[in-house]
């Protein structure tokens, strides 16, 4: 979808989404965000990562999959040297010294990439199921935690208007987003099936 959109229009809509996303993160008072480093055909959020870093917000991005293909998260800074892996995903160079998000650490926002989203919380990813597995485990951990001070978190899909579709086909394993931000929409997903 995005590859067919002219780059100037993608950049223009991307700026609108970035402004809405930045305002939403600020309104929620998020201090720790799990995000992603966009590939060339994805929503350009690199500038937001820089801004969040400057504001003292901790940003973690996927680093690798371990064991049963669970995502691990490394602490992003603008100073980490990156390289592209075989899939075109930017990852830290092998000699980088990184801080990792521990499995028991909390976060405020999970920003997920995707091909398409709908306003009922549907998300069409890239088919690997990595975010679905991570979300399922995080949600199970959160629902089993009786500790009253543990924060809840928001799962946000941010996309361009062309990616905001009527309905995304969902299977039992698929995890939904809770909030959708586009150039023309910023709101909670309705009829959430999770």
C-alpha atoms as one frame of an Amber mdcrd trajectory, in Angstrom:
protein
   0.000   0.000   0.000   2.538   2.578   1.108   4.950   1.699  -1.654   2.383
   2.831  -4.226   1.890   6.227  -2.546   4.030   9.100  -3.841   6.839   9.832
  -1.419   5.851  13.513  -0.989   2.292  12.555   0.016   3.572   9.822   2.338
   5.891  12.340   3.996   3.075  14.934   4.338   0.652  12.462   5.922   3.465
  11.043   8.035   4.076  14.482   9.561   0.395  14.766  10.503   0.505  11.334
  12.150   3.737  12.193  13.969   2.197  15.362  15.419  -0.886  13.469  16.621
   1.225  10.653  18.033   3.550  13.056  19.849   0.562  14.859  21.385  -1.028
  11.562  22.474   2.190  10.322  24.100   2.534  13.650  25.917  -1.119  13.600
  27.065  -0.705  10.106  28.484   2.525  11.046  30.256   4.384   8.059  28.819
   7.951   7.616  30.045   8.790   4.265  28.425   7.789   3.391  24.863   8.276
   0.217  22.879   8.495   1.350  19.263  10.209   0.190  16.080  12.729   1.449
  13.559  10.703   1.901  10.370  11.675   0.328   7.099  11.620   2.535   3.996
   7.997   1.673   3.167   6.687   2.221   6.726   5.439   5.298   8.537   8.502
   7.518   9.056   8.760   7.889  12.849  12.522   8.377  13.185  12.094  12.050
  14.101   9.715  11.089  16.917  12.279   8.716  18.371  14.793  11.572  18.412
  12.273  13.906  20.066  11.320  11.348  22.717  14.981  10.725  23.487  15.534
  14.490  23.922  12.504  14.629  26.253  13.962  11.899  28.471  11.484   9.230
  27.375  13.010   5.764  27.212  12.515   4.165  23.804  13.054   0.467  23.182
  12.950  -1.211  19.766  12.953  -4.889  18.747  16.379  -6.436  18.770  15.986
 -10.112  18.086  13.832 -13.143  18.577  14.816 -15.772  21.074  13.718 -19.310
  21.879  10.120 -19.518  20.787  10.485 -16.422  18.610   9.680 -13.857  21.305
  10.692 -10.267  20.694  13.445  -8.790  22.803  13.835  -5.038  23.139  16.973
  -2.899  23.224  17.179   0.680  24.465  17.393   2.982  21.475  19.516   6.113
  21.408  20.522   8.177  18.391  24.124   7.167  19.066  23.820   3.415  18.434
  25.448   2.378  15.152  22.972   0.497  12.964  23.073  -1.865  10.037  20.323
  -3.535   7.999  19.702  -7.232   8.461  18.638  -9.674   5.729  15.037  -8.441
   5.943  15.924  -4.744   5.699  15.297  -4.163   9.403  17.731  -1.807  11.084
  19.502  -3.477  13.973  22.501  -2.504  16.090  25.925  -3.437  14.821  27.335
  -6.511  16.527  29.865  -4.553  18.590  27.264  -2.135  20.035  26.921  -1.939
  23.800  23.204  -2.084  24.529  20.780  -1.973  27.408  17.916  -4.438  27.145
  14.379  -4.340  28.507  14.080  -7.060  31.118  11.011  -9.342  30.843   9.578
  -8.102  34.142   9.964  -4.391  33.344   6.875  -2.348  32.534   6.220   0.062
  29.688   3.567   2.667  28.931   3.019   2.400  25.189   3.598  -0.227  22.536
   3.666   1.263  19.044   3.166  -1.516  16.511   3.931  -1.493  12.795   1.532
  -2.965  10.290   0.333  -3.181   6.724  -3.269  -2.233   7.605  -5.412  -1.393
  10.637  -9.127  -1.027  11.330 -11.041   0.941  13.929 -12.197  -2.157  15.802
  -8.571  -2.922  16.723  -7.672  -5.188  13.827  -4.068  -5.173  12.674  -2.544
  -6.859   9.655   1.148  -7.393  10.334   3.809  -8.957   8.172   2.947 -12.570
   8.959   5.597 -13.551  11.495   3.362 -13.255  14.549   6.125 -11.665  16.656
   4.032  -8.778  17.962   1.031 -11.072  18.511   3.120 -13.423  20.668   4.643
 -10.518  22.581   1.242  -8.918  23.169  -0.390 -12.166  24.243   2.386 -12.809
  26.785   2.294  -9.200  28.043  -1.469  -9.214  28.412  -1.427 -12.557  30.223
   1.292 -11.296  32.553  -0.669  -8.131  33.235  -3.950  -9.971  33.904  -2.188
 -12.358  36.304  -0.431  -9.579  38.219  -2.221  -8.639  41.421   0.245  -5.885
  42.254  -1.872  -2.711  42.281   0.966  -0.342  41.339   1.762  -2.030  38.008
   0.886   0.308  35.161  -1.293  -0.699  32.294  -0.151   0.167  28.813  -1.646
   1.253  25.513  -1.160  -0.525  22.189  -1.155   1.999  19.373  -1.322   1.504
  15.644  -0.204   4.587  13.734  -0.629   4.672   9.995  -1.484   6.705   6.935
  -5.090   7.031   5.766  -4.593   4.457   2.996  -3.788   1.861   5.692  -6.947
   2.589   7.726  -9.313   0.012   6.219 -12.893  -1.084   6.884 -11.997  -4.495
   8.291  -8.821  -6.476   8.840  -9.301 -10.266   8.777  -8.483 -11.556  12.249
  -7.726 -15.052  13.470  -7.954 -16.367  17.043  -4.233 -15.837  17.643  -4.169
 -12.216  16.395  -3.897  -9.504  19.044  -5.688  -6.207  18.649  -4.552  -2.645
  19.057  -6.397  -0.364  21.467  -5.808   3.005  19.836  -5.460   4.132  16.212
  -3.820   7.305  14.948  -3.975   8.426  11.307  -3.747  11.867   9.682  -7.535
  12.184  10.079  -8.323  10.022  13.143  -7.063   9.768  16.712  -9.139   7.552
  18.943  -9.851   4.386  20.853 -10.721   1.308  18.854 -14.364   0.242  19.222
 -15.734  -3.265  19.691 -12.368  -4.459  20.880 -12.357  -8.248  20.667  -9.509
  -8.855  23.179
